[in-house]
């Protein structure tokens, strides 16, 4: 008696699922890396915008941390997509989550 098979065997299905699992295991870390890079770039671009607007604001006002916080509340909904806290230091807007990649290594004061 010769049976005609119409379908996939259990082994074939397991092999396909294993291959898909391997593809997902490779793709997910790469995608999350791209998301992280995009968030850093968005934060950097938004910080530049805040920096320019706040510099113009400082032409008429003096800087204080409370004034900077109020300026952010009044003019921006969200600057850092990951929820970083912004601060204004040395005429630069800095994020608590993302580092500014434009800083030179010699800009910091070394420990003695």
Secondary structure by P-SEA (a helix, b strand, c coil): cbbbbccccaaaaaaaaaaaaaaaaacaaaaaaaaaaaaaaaaaaaaaaaaaaaaaaaccccccaaaaaaaaaaccccccccbbbbbbcccbbbbccccccccccccccccc
